[in-house]
Amino acid sequence: MTDVPTLADELVELQFDAEPLHAAVLGIDSTRTGLGDVSEAAEQEHRARLAELAGRARELDPADLGEQDRITRDVILSRAESEIAHLDTRAVEFTVSDFFVAPAAGLLTILPMIAVRDAADGRAHLDRLAAIPAFLDRVAERHRAGVAAGRTPVGHLVRAAIGHLDRYLADPAADPLLRQPAPDDDFAERRERLLADVVRPGFAAYRDTLADEILRHGRSEDRPGVCHLPDGEATYAALARLHTTTERDPDELHRTGLDLIERLADEYAEIGGRVFGTTDPREIFTRLRTDPGLRWRDADELLDTARAAITRAEEAAPRWFGRIPPQPWVVEPVPAAEAPGAAAAYYLLPSADGSRPGTYFANTHQVTERFRHTAEVTAFHEVIPGHHFQQSTALGLTDLPLLRRIGGFNAYSEGWGLYSERLAHEMGLYSGDVALLGMLSMDSMRAGRLVVDTGLHAKGWSRQRAVDFLREHTPMPLVEISSEVDRYIGYPGQALSYMVGRLEINRIRRAAERALGKRFDIRAFHDLVLGGGALPLTVLDRVVTAWAESR
């Protein structure tokens, strides 16, 4: 019978076979070629292999396993079952947007992040570039199959994807696929020829498919949710389970979001009274949106503020964590071609081989309309003590199977990011009350996500209703609300992971504090939560409960 670590390694290989870019961007195997196969036949074969592996994991009796093997078995089952559930949604058929979860936008986001250090890396990367037209042809075939089956994308997101590709094609000199330093002249010359003769024509052909064949079938802004697709209710319920690793249903999540928004009013009244002299949340929202003193002068000011906040967090971290990951971090602007439809910020973990630091991308598009009060909280979420700390720690857990070091459970990772925003307040990292209003603003957004994501995809809300809800119940900048709503439309269920994860981590911490009383050690708790790699929330609960009982 296969042992647990071997099964975990098999699952990683299955995942890398299906998505070779994942291995390359992580720096685990930079010579792995290809872009994966999104054809129906390939996905069904991958599904069958996942199901077979999950079956072997179920045959292992947890009672016969040591603690870490029991945890790894649970991770294997959760990862395999989640991947099967995602394949069953047939998301590639209807996922078209300018956001990086869509196939074309994803290539233009991820490919530039792969390190090309020598001739072997160069050959593999040129192979990836050469594979782009065939990959996009298969994506186009899946879109056509989706249209035939009634699984159609959202029309205005298709237009956004076309606009993104138009911007890309209009400026070859700024091609993000030129971003990697060339290891030698031969690579540089061959890359230039590939981009001109193969890659850009491939993107242009896909762009024309969207414009000529897919756009006219796009759903209207009144019907953007997956509930409007065949079997859409079941699809969204599966996505909600996948992204939260809980059994909370969409109705419960919707109510939770509404309750949280109501409770935040008291905190807004307290801090807003000190900053603006008013306790009315709506007046505070208006001031946050309209006060010219809360805007950036330029992109450099935004980026420098983020760097300063992260540096403060880095200096304070040893008082709150026993294990400090050594990987470096950098702050960079979102590339210009992606920025109009991109999120306000996002993070790319460092490569396992050390060739790329953890990178925090801040969106400087229309920077003078973006809010300065959210800069610190976003930096804490994305870098320290948030994603950079969590993901870099995981990469360093060399005593665990690779599966657990690179694992992807949104509710754990995004829950930790959101937990970090409030933890930063405990750590005394915020520069003042204005920055604390930024922290509350992010809480409002994540609570609003529970309401809006379930509203769109389970309750049939229109896009405008989602926009109006966030305008009324959060102080988010108007420039970001539309792109945020489009993100929720194009990535169903993912927005649920943030607040569900934070609520669960808080609940688990409170239970440990009650059990241990004065013996509770915050540094030991944080090291435990981060020291097992990404886990389903139910597994994390069991791990922390056992830890508290053992102490």
C-alpha distance (Angstrom), angle and dihedral (degrees) to the residues before:
residue distance angle dihedral
M1 . . .
T2 3.82 . .
D3 3.81 114.8 .
V4 3.80 123.2 -126.0
P5 3.83 99.9 -105.1
T6 3.79 90.2 50.4
L7 3.81 90.7 51.4
A8 3.79 89.3 49.6
D9 3.81 90.8 52.5
E10 3.81 90.4 47.8
L11 3.80 90.0 54.1
V12 3.79 91.3 51.0
E13 3.81 89.8 52.0
L14 3.81 90.6 49.5
Q15 3.78 90.0 52.1
F16 3.79 93.7 46.4
D17 3.82 90.6 48.2
A18 3.80 89.2 54.0
E19 3.82 93.8 42.8
P20 3.83 111.6 22.2
L21 3.80 91.3 174.2
H22 3.79 89.3 68.6
A23 3.81 91.6 62.0
A24 3.80 91.6 45.8
V25 3.79 98.5 46.9
L26 3.81 90.8 47.6
G27 3.80 89.0 54.6
I28 3.80 90.9 -123.8
D29 3.80 96.3 115.6
S30 3.79 112.3 4.8
T31 3.81 92.4 171.4
R32 3.81 95.1 59.0
T33 3.78 105.8 117.5
G34 3.78 134.9 -148.4
L35 3.78 136.7 40.6
G36 3.77 102.2 -107.0
D37 3.78 128.8 -104.6
V38 3.80 119.3 -89.7
S39 3.80 94.9 -179.7
E40 3.79 116.4 127.0
A41 3.82 91.6 -115.0
A42 3.80 92.8 52.4
E43 3.80 92.8 47.0
Q44 3.81 91.6 50.3
E45 3.80 91.1 49.8
H46 3.81 89.9 49.4
R47 3.81 89.8 48.6
A48 3.79 92.0 52.8
R49 3.81 91.8 50.4
L50 3.82 90.8 49.4
A51 3.80 91.4 49.8
E52 3.81 92.0 49.5
L53 3.79 91.7 50.3
A54 3.81 92.0 47.2
G55 3.79 88.7 51.6
R56 3.80 90.9 55.6
A57 3.80 90.3 49.3
R58 3.82 91.2 52.7
E59 3.79 90.2 53.9
L60 3.81 90.3 63.2
D61 3.82 109.9 94.2
P62 3.82 109.2 -132.2
A63 3.80 89.1 -147.7
D64 3.80 89.4 66.2
L65 3.81 94.1 52.0
G66 3.78 134.2 85.0
E67 3.80 119.9 -117.6
Q68 3.80 98.1 -93.1
D69 3.81 93.0 43.8
R70 3.81 89.9 51.9
I71 3.80 89.7 52.8
T72 3.80 91.9 46.0
R73 3.82 90.8 49.8
D74 3.82 89.2 53.7
V75 3.80 90.1 49.0
I76 3.82 91.6 50.1
L77 3.79 92.0 51.5
S78 3.78 94.1 45.6
R79 3.81 94.1 46.7
A80 3.81 94.6 46.0
E81 3.81 94.0 45.0
S82 3.81 92.0 46.3
E83 3.79 91.6 50.7
I84 3.80 90.8 49.2
A85 3.80 90.1 49.4
H86 3.80 90.8 50.7
L87 3.81 92.5 49.6
D88 3.79 88.8 50.8
T89 3.81 90.9 58.0
R90 3.84 88.4 63.1
A91 3.79 86.8 -143.1
V92 3.81 94.9 165.6
E93 3.78 88.5 68.6
F94 3.81 95.4 62.3
T95 3.81 103.5 22.3
V96 3.80 105.5 106.4
S97 3.81 120.7 144.5
D98 3.80 143.7 110.2
F99 3.81 89.9 -98.4
F100 3.80 118.6 104.3
V101 3.81 95.2 -110.7
A102 3.81 88.0 71.0
P103 3.82 113.7 87.4
A104 3.82 101.1 -116.1
A105 3.80 96.1 39.1
G106 3.79 88.4 46.0
L107 3.81 91.9 58.0
L108 3.80 91.9 50.9
T109 3.81 90.2 49.2
I110 3.81 101.9 42.1
L111 3.81 104.9 34.0
P112 3.84 93.8 63.4
M113 3.82 89.3 55.0
I114 3.80 95.1 62.4
A115 3.80 114.7 102.1
V116 3.82 116.3 -124.2
R117 3.79 105.1 -166.9
D118 3.78 106.7 153.6
A119 3.80 144.5 5.2
A120 3.84 93.9 -77.5
D121 3.81 91.7 52.1
G122 3.80 88.3 45.5
R123 3.81 94.1 54.3
A124 3.79 91.2 49.6
H125 3.78 92.4 48.0
L126 3.79 93.7 49.0
D127 3.80 87.2 51.6
R128 3.81 89.2 54.7
L129 3.78 91.6 50.6
A130 3.79 91.8 48.4
A131 3.81 89.7 51.6
I132 3.81 94.4 57.5
P133 3.85 98.9 91.5
A134 3.82 93.4 50.2
F135 3.80 90.7 45.5
L136 3.80 92.0 51.4
D137 3.81 90.5 45.7
R138 3.81 89.1 57.7
V139 3.79 90.4 46.6
A140 3.81 89.2 52.1
E141 3.81 90.1 51.1
R142 3.79 90.0 53.5
H143 3.81 90.3 50.3
R144 3.81 89.1 52.4
A145 3.80 90.5 49.6
G146 3.79 89.4 49.7
V147 3.79 91.9 51.8
A148 3.82 90.2 50.2
A149 3.82 90.6 51.5
G150 3.81 95.3 43.8
R151 3.82 93.8 -106.7
T152 3.78 95.4 128.0
P153 3.81 131.2 167.7
V154 3.80 124.4 -120.0
G155 3.80 111.7 -87.3
H156 3.78 100.0 -135.1
L157 3.81 90.8 48.3
V158 3.79 89.1 53.1
R159 3.81 87.8 53.1
A160 3.81 89.0 49.5
A161 3.81 90.3 52.2
I162 3.81 90.4 50.0
G163 3.81 90.1 49.8
H164 3.79 90.8 50.4
L165 3.79 91.7 51.5
D166 3.81 91.0 45.8
R167 3.81 90.0 55.2
Y168 3.78 90.4 47.5
L169 3.80 94.3 49.3
A170 3.81 94.2 44.1
D171 3.81 95.0 62.2
P172 3.83 112.7 43.3
A173 3.79 91.5 166.6
A174 3.81 90.0 63.5
D175 3.81 94.7 45.3
P176 3.84 106.7 148.7
L177 3.80 87.7 -145.7
L178 3.82 86.8 71.5
R179 3.78 91.3 58.9
Q180 3.81 100.1 98.2
P181 3.79 115.5 86.1
A182 3.80 107.8 -111.4
P183 3.83 114.2 -115.8
D184 3.82 90.7 -147.0
D185 3.80 142.6 -4.2
D186 3.79 93.4 -99.4
F187 3.80 91.4 58.2
A188 3.80 91.7 47.7
E189 3.80 93.0 50.7
R190 3.81 94.7 45.6
R191 3.80 91.2 46.8
E192 3.81 91.5 52.3
R193 3.82 90.9 51.3
L194 3.81 93.0 46.2
L195 3.77 92.7 49.7
A196 3.79 93.0 48.7
D197 3.81 99.4 39.7
V198 3.81 104.2 29.6
V199 3.80 116.6 10.5
R200 3.80 103.2 46.9
P201 3.83 92.1 42.4
G202 3.82 86.9 51.4
F203 3.79 92.2 52.6
A204 3.81 89.9 44.1
A205 3.81 91.5 53.2
Y206 3.80 91.1 49.7
R207 3.80 90.0 47.0
D208 3.81 89.5 53.4
T209 3.80 91.0 49.5
L210 3.80 89.4 55.0
A211 3.80 92.3 47.0
D212 3.81 98.8 41.1
E213 3.80 103.4 33.9
I214 3.80 114.1 14.4
L215 3.81 106.3 36.7
R216 3.79 96.3 66.8
H217 3.81 89.8 57.6
G218 3.81 94.1 50.4
R219 3.78 119.3 126.8
S220 3.79 116.2 -111.5
E221 3.79 124.6 -110.7
D222 3.80 87.2 -102.9
R223 3.82 90.8 64.0
P224 3.81 107.2 36.4
G225 3.81 99.5 132.8
V226 3.80 126.3 96.9
C227 3.81 87.6 -122.3
H228 3.81 85.3 79.7
L229 3.82 91.6 60.8
P230 3.82 125.3 84.2
D231 3.84 107.7 -77.8
G232 3.79 86.1 2.2
E233 3.80 96.1 149.3
A234 3.81 91.7 56.5
T235 3.80 90.8 42.8
Y236 3.79 92.5 55.6
A237 3.79 93.8 44.3
A238 3.82 88.3 53.9
L239 3.81 91.6 48.4
A240 3.81 91.1 49.1
R241 3.81 90.6 53.6
L242 3.80 91.1 45.1
H243 3.80 95.0 51.6
T244 3.83 97.7 40.4
T245 3.85 100.5 34.9
T246 3.82 85.4 -141.8
E247 3.79 135.3 98.4
R248 3.82 94.2 -120.6
D249 3.79 107.6 137.9
P250 3.82 124.2 -137.1
D251 3.83 94.0 -103.9
E252 3.81 92.0 55.0
L253 3.80 91.5 46.3
H254 3.80 91.0 49.9
R255 3.83 91.6 52.5
T256 3.81 91.6 46.1
G257 3.79 90.7 55.5
L258 3.79 92.6 50.2
D259 3.81 91.7 49.0
L260 3.80 92.6 49.8
I261 3.80 92.5 50.6
E262 3.79 89.7 52.7
R263 3.83 93.0 49.7
L264 3.80 93.3 49.6
A265 3.81 89.8 65.6
D266 3.82 91.8 80.8
E267 3.81 92.9 55.0
Y268 3.79 91.6 47.4
A269 3.81 89.2 51.5
E270 3.81 92.8 51.9
I271 3.80 98.6 46.6
G272 3.81 96.5 31.2
G273 3.79 89.3 53.9
R274 3.79 90.0 59.1
V275 3.81 95.4 44.0
F276 3.81 103.6 36.3
G277 3.80 104.8 13.9
T278 3.82 92.9 -117.2
T279 3.80 133.5 98.8
D280 3.81 95.9 -163.9
P281 3.84 107.5 111.2
R282 3.79 93.4 -150.8
E283 3.78 92.2 52.2
I284 3.80 89.0 47.1
F285 3.82 88.9 51.3
T286 3.79 90.1 51.4
R287 3.79 92.2 50.1
L288 3.80 91.5 47.9
R289 3.80 90.3 51.8
T290 3.79 98.8 42.6
D291 3.82 108.6 30.5
P292 3.83 104.9 111.6
G293 3.80 89.7 -153.3
L294 3.80 88.8 67.2
R295 3.81 94.3 61.8
W296 3.78 131.0 91.3
R297 3.78 122.8 -108.2
D298 3.79 92.0 -149.0
A299 3.80 144.5 -25.4
D300 3.80 94.4 -85.7
E301 3.80 91.8 59.4
L302 3.81 91.0 53.2
L303 3.80 93.4 47.6
D304 3.82 94.1 45.2
T305 3.81 91.9 50.5
A306 3.80 90.2 52.9
R307 3.81 91.4 49.7
A308 3.81 91.8 50.2
A309 3.81 93.0 50.5
I310 3.80 92.4 49.2
T311 3.81 91.2 48.9
R312 3.84 90.2 54.4
A313 3.80 89.9 50.2
E314 3.80 91.8 48.7
E315 3.80 90.8 53.8
A316 3.82 93.3 49.1
A317 3.81 97.2 43.2
P318 3.86 98.7 90.6
R319 3.81 90.0 64.8
W320 3.83 90.3 58.5
F321 3.80 103.7 31.2
G322 3.77 130.8 45.8
R323 3.80 93.3 -161.3
I324 3.82 116.3 56.8
P325 3.81 114.7 -169.9
P326 3.81 113.0 -133.4
Q327 3.82 99.8 -147.1
P328 3.83 114.4 118.7
W329 3.81 125.0 -125.3
V330 3.80 135.2 -148.8
V331 3.80 135.2 -168.1
E332 3.80 118.5 -136.3
P333 3.82 136.0 167.0
V334 3.80 118.9 -105.0
P335 3.83 106.5 -98.5
A336 3.81 110.1 -92.2
A337 3.82 96.8 -120.1
E338 3.81 91.6 55.4
A339 3.79 98.6 37.2
P340 3.84 102.3 87.1
G341 3.81 92.8 63.0
A342 3.80 99.0 27.0
A343 3.79 128.4 106.4
A344 3.80 119.9 -98.4
A345 3.79 89.5 -100.6
Y346 3.79 142.4 -12.2
Y347 3.79 139.7 177.4
L348 3.80 133.9 -131.0
L349 3.80 114.7 -158.6
P350 3.80 120.1 -125.3
S351 3.77 118.8 -95.3
A352 3.79 116.6 -100.0
D353 3.80 91.5 -124.3
G354 3.81 93.8 55.4
S355 3.79 94.9 -115.7
R356 3.81 94.0 120.3
P357 3.83 128.3 35.8
G358 3.77 123.8 -136.4
T359 3.79 104.2 -80.7
Y360 3.80 126.9 -149.7
F361 3.80 110.8 -161.2
A362 3.82 114.4 -157.9
N363 3.80 118.3 -167.7
T364 3.80 110.1 -123.9
H365 3.82 95.4 173.4
Q366 3.84 108.3 129.2
V367 3.78 85.4 -0.7
T368 3.81 96.0 175.4
E369 3.81 88.5 62.6
R370 3.80 93.8 52.2
F371 3.80 123.2 95.2
R372 3.77 123.8 -108.6
H373 3.82 94.7 -160.4
T374 3.83 91.7 70.9
A375 3.81 96.2 50.7
E376 3.80 97.1 90.1
V377 3.79 97.7 44.6
T378 3.80 91.0 48.0
A379 3.80 91.9 50.2
F380 3.81 91.2 50.1
H381 3.81 90.3 49.6
E382 3.78 95.8 47.9
V383 3.80 101.7 37.7
I384 3.84 124.4 8.5
P385 2.98 125.1 40.4
G386 3.82 87.0 -2.2
H387 3.79 134.4 59.4
H388 3.78 98.7 -18.1
F389 3.79 91.7 51.8
Q390 3.80 93.9 44.9
Q391 3.79 98.5 43.5
S392 3.80 95.6 40.5
T393 3.81 90.0 50.3
A394 3.80 89.4 51.5
L395 3.80 92.4 51.6
G396 3.79 89.1 55.6
L397 3.83 95.3 54.8
T398 3.78 92.9 100.2
D399 3.81 92.4 161.2
L400 3.82 89.3 66.6
P401 3.82 127.3 72.7
L402 3.79 113.9 -89.0
L403 3.82 89.4 -113.5
R404 3.79 90.6 68.7
R405 3.80 94.0 44.1
I406 3.81 94.6 56.0
G407 3.79 97.6 27.9
G408 3.74 121.1 145.9
F409 3.79 117.6 -147.2
N410 3.78 106.9 149.9
A411 3.79 95.4 -158.5
Y412 3.79 90.8 55.1
S413 3.81 98.1 43.7
E414 3.80 98.0 37.8
G415 3.79 90.9 37.9
W416 3.80 88.1 55.3
G417 3.79 90.1 48.4
L418 3.79 91.7 53.5
Y419 3.82 92.0 42.1
S420 3.81 86.2 54.4
E421 3.79 91.7 59.4
R422 3.81 91.6 63.1
L423 3.80 91.9 35.6
A424 3.82 87.5 58.8
H425 3.82 87.2 59.5
E426 3.82 89.9 52.7
M427 3.80 87.8 49.2
G428 3.83 91.1 54.0
L429 3.81 93.3 -120.7
Y430 3.81 101.7 135.0
S431 3.78 114.4 98.9
G432 3.83 95.5 -138.9
D433 3.79 148.3 -48.5
V434 3.79 94.3 -53.2
A435 3.79 89.9 58.4
L436 3.82 89.5 46.7
L437 3.80 88.3 56.4
G438 3.78 84.7 55.8
M439 3.81 88.7 55.0
L440 3.81 90.0 52.0
S441 3.80 89.8 46.6
M442 3.79 90.1 57.5
D443 3.81 90.4 47.9
S444 3.79 88.4 53.1
M445 3.78 91.1 50.1
R446 3.81 94.0 50.7
A447 3.80 92.4 45.6
G448 3.79 87.7 47.4
R449 3.79 89.0 52.3
L450 3.80 90.4 61.4
V451 3.80 89.4 53.9
V452 3.79 98.5 40.7
D453 3.81 99.3 41.2
T454 3.79 92.0 50.9
G455 3.80 89.8 39.8
L456 3.80 92.2 55.5
H457 3.79 99.9 39.4
A458 3.82 104.6 29.8
K459 3.81 104.9 24.9
G460 3.79 100.5 37.1
W461 3.80 99.7 -116.8
S462 3.77 119.6 173.9
R463 3.79 120.3 -120.1
Q464 3.81 90.2 -109.9
R465 3.80 92.1 53.4
A466 3.80 89.5 53.8
V467 3.82 91.3 48.6
D468 3.81 91.2 48.1
F469 3.81 92.5 49.9
L470 3.80 92.9 54.0
R471 3.80 91.7 45.2
E472 3.81 91.0 53.8
H473 3.81 101.1 39.1
T474 3.81 104.4 33.2
P475 3.82 135.0 44.7
M476 3.80 91.9 -132.5
P477 3.81 114.1 146.3
L478 3.78 112.6 -99.6
V479 3.81 89.8 -127.8
E480 3.82 88.2 62.8
I481 3.80 101.7 38.3
S482 3.79 95.4 73.1
S483 3.80 94.0 46.9
E484 3.81 90.6 45.4
V485 3.80 92.3 52.6
D486 3.79 89.9 47.7
R487 3.79 88.3 51.8
Y488 3.82 90.8 54.2
I489 3.79 90.2 47.8
G490 3.80 92.9 49.8
Y491 3.82 96.8 41.9
P492 3.82 105.9 39.2
G493 3.78 116.4 -157.3
Q494 3.80 98.6 4.1
A495 3.81 92.6 100.3
L496 3.82 89.3 61.8
S497 3.79 92.7 65.0
Y498 3.81 97.7 73.4
M499 3.78 102.9 61.6
V500 3.80 95.7 29.7
G501 3.80 88.8 54.1
R502 3.81 93.8 46.9
L503 3.80 92.4 48.0
E504 3.80 91.1 51.0
I505 3.82 94.8 46.7
N506 3.81 89.6 49.0
R507 3.81 91.0 48.6
I508 3.81 91.3 48.9
R509 3.82 91.4 48.4
R510 3.81 92.9 49.4
A511 3.79 90.9 50.6
A512 3.82 90.5 51.9
E513 3.82 91.3 47.3
R514 3.82 90.5 52.2
A515 3.80 92.4 47.1
L516 3.81 95.8 47.4
G517 3.79 102.5 31.9
K518 3.81 110.1 -179.6
R519 3.81 90.3 1.0
F520 3.82 91.3 66.9
D521 3.81 109.4 116.3
I522 3.80 115.1 -164.0
R523 3.81 93.1 -159.2
A524 3.81 91.4 52.5
F525 3.81 90.9 46.0
H526 3.80 92.8 52.4
D527 3.79 92.1 45.6
L528 3.81 89.1 51.7
V529 3.81 94.1 48.7
L530 3.81 91.8 48.9
G531 3.79 96.6 33.4
G532 3.79 98.4 75.5
G533 3.77 99.0 53.0
A534 3.79 121.8 -120.5
L535 3.81 110.8 -23.6
P536 3.80 136.7 -178.9
L537 3.80 106.8 -100.3
T538 3.79 92.7 -116.0
V539 3.81 89.5 56.0
L540 3.81 92.5 45.9
D541 3.81 88.5 53.7
R542 3.81 91.4 54.1
V543 3.82 92.3 46.7
V544 3.81 94.3 52.0
T545 3.81 93.2 42.8
A546 3.81 90.7 53.3
W547 3.82 90.1 47.5
A548 3.80 92.6 52.1
E549 3.81 92.1 47.6
S550 3.80 91.5 49.4
R551 3.83 91.5 54.7
